[in-house]
Amino acid sequence: MGNTCIHKKMPKEISDIKRFLQLTKLDEVKEKAAGGESKKPASVSQHKKVLYIKKTKKITKFKLRGRRYLYTFKCQDQTKAQKVLQSLPSNLTRVELGKQQKKAATKKKK
């Protein structure tokens, strides 16, 4: 009964492409509708979403880090993955994850 805040930070998997794209554009709409006025401190209202892209041979994963949740979308078709990349907003921060970062991390440990 006591710890209900644990469930608030759990990641969510999105299976619909349209829903995932809506989530990437959601904050832009809210900011425009608010007219720039906000009661929250500047550091909280200036939160930007980050999209992590991890490509493997068979699957491409898109992980969208929002203010509260981490949304994951998996795409097995490479052509669909390219279309998703093209339809993302240009001001969204993108980070490509791959084997290069893993190799760099293992070199630092030695």
Buried (B, 14 or more C-beta within 10 A) or exposed (E): EEEEEEEEEEEEEBEEBEEBBEBBBEBEEEEEEEEEEEEEEEEEBEEEBBBBBBBEEEEBBBBBBBEEBBBBBBBEEEEEBEEBBEEBEEEBEEEEEEEEEEEEEEEEEE
